[in-house]
């Protein structure tokens, strides 16, 4: 089942169950996807693919994580909890990420495959990882790990 189909089915289920917070979050995600589709049509692409949708969801999670941290600093735990609840709802639509050991092994393989030896080769390594793992790769985590391995 595609990401959009799953999102629509879950939205219907949440509406029937009366889960207003979940409905609001799912509608927000659907609206962001629709905005991305409109922007893609302007470029002549049509609909965004699942990889682009996954990147969009990761961006939504990142912004909510930052907001939750700011709310905690501002002594607004109720708003931070709302953001964290939205994060959990959105995270359910992301593919399973590579765990620490698998990510480390994949990075070492990509470094060996590209012949990377310095930080100048980081782009090659990241391109190799994205080609291999696509949406299962969290670019932020992978980037930090590649950087630490190449600078060592």
C-alpha positions in Angstrom: 0.0 0.0 0.0 1.4 3.4 -0.9 2.1 6.1 1.6 -0.9 8.2 0.4 -3.3 5.3 0.5 -2.2 4.4 4.0 -2.5 8.0 5.1 -6.1 8.3 3.7 -7.1 5.0 5.3 -5.7 6.0 8.7 -7.4 9.4 8.5 -10.8 7.7 7.9 -10.2 5.3 10.8 -9.1 8.2 13.1 -12.2 10.2 12.1 -14.5 7.3 12.9 -12.8 6.7 16.2 -13.1 10.3 17.2 -9.3 10.8 17.6 -9.3 14.6 17.0 -5.6 15.2 17.7 -4.6 12.4 15.3 -7.1 13.6 12.7 -5.6 17.1 12.8 -2.0 15.7 12.4 -3.0 13.5 9.5 -4.9 16.3 7.8 -1.8 18.5 8.2 0.4 15.8 6.6 -2.1 15.3 3.7 -2.1 19.1 3.2 1.7 19.2 3.0 1.7 16.4 0.5 -0.9 18.2 -1.6 1.2 21.4 -1.5 4.2 19.4 -2.7 2.1 17.9 -5.5 1.1 21.3 -6.6 4.7 22.5 -6.7 5.7 19.3 -8.6 3.0 20.0 -11.2 4.4 23.4 -11.8 7.8 21.7 -12.5 5.9 19.3 -14.8 6.5 16.2 -12.6 2.9 15.4 -11.5 2.8 13.9 -8.1 5.8 13.6 -5.7 7.1 10.1 -5.3 7.4 8.2 -2.0 11.0 9.2 -1.6 10.2 12.9 -1.8 7.2 12.4 0.5 9.5 10.6 3.0 11.9 13.6 2.8 9.0 15.9 3.4 7.9 13.9 6.5 11.5 13.9 7.8 11.5 17.7 7.5 8.2 17.9 9.4 9.6 15.8 12.2 12.7 17.9 12.3 10.8 21.2 12.7 8.6 19.7 15.4 11.6 18.4 17.3 13.1 21.9 17.3 9.7 23.4 18.3 9.3 20.9 21.2 12.8 21.8 22.5 12.0 25.5 22.4 8.7 24.9 24.2 10.5 23.0 26.9 13.0 25.8 27.3 10.1 28.3 27.5 8.4 26.2 30.2 5.5 25.2 28.0 5.4 21.4 28.5 1.8 21.1 27.2 2.8 22.5 23.8 6.0 20.4 23.7 3.9 17.2 24.4 1.6 18.2 21.5 4.6 18.5 19.2 6.0 15.2 20.4 2.6 13.5 19.8 2.6 14.8 16.2 6.2 13.5 15.8 5.1 10.0 16.8 2.1 10.1 14.4 4.3 11.3 11.5 7.1 8.8 12.3 4.7 5.9 11.8 4.7 6.7 8.0 8.5 6.6 7.7 10.2 3.4 6.6 12.2 1.6 9.2 15.6 3.2 9.6 18.9 1.4 9.7 20.1 0.7 13.2 23.5 1.9 14.4 25.5 -1.1 13.5 24.0 -1.6 10.1 24.4 2.1 9.3 28.1 2.0 10.4 28.7 -1.1 8.3 26.9 0.5 5.3 29.0 3.7 5.6 32.2 1.7 5.8 31.2 -0.2 2.6 30.3 3.0 0.8 33.6 4.6 1.8 35.4 1.5 0.4 33.3 1.5 -2.7 33.9 5.1 -3.5 37.6 5.1 -2.4 36.9 8.1 -0.1 39.8 9.2 1.9 38.9 12.7 3.1 36.1 15.1 3.8 36.2 16.2 0.2 34.7 12.8 -0.7 31.8 13.1 1.6 29.4 13.9 -1.2 30.4 10.7 -3.1 29.8 8.6 0.0 26.4 10.2 0.7 25.3 9.7 -2.9 26.3 6.0 -2.7 24.4 5.6 0.5 21.3 7.3 -0.9 21.4 5.1 -4.0 21.7 1.9 -1.9 19.1 2.7 0.8 16.8 5.4 -0.5 14.1 6.3 2.0 15.5 4.0 4.7 18.4 6.3 5.1 18.2 9.2 7.5 20.5 11.7 5.8 21.1 13.7 9.0 22.3 10.7 11.0 24.3 9.3 8.1 25.9 12.6 7.4 27.2 13.0 10.9 28.5 9.4 10.9 30.2 9.8 7.5 31.8 13.0 8.7 33.2 11.4 11.8 34.6 8.5 9.9 36.2 10.6 7.2 37.7 13.1 9.6 39.2 10.4 11.8 
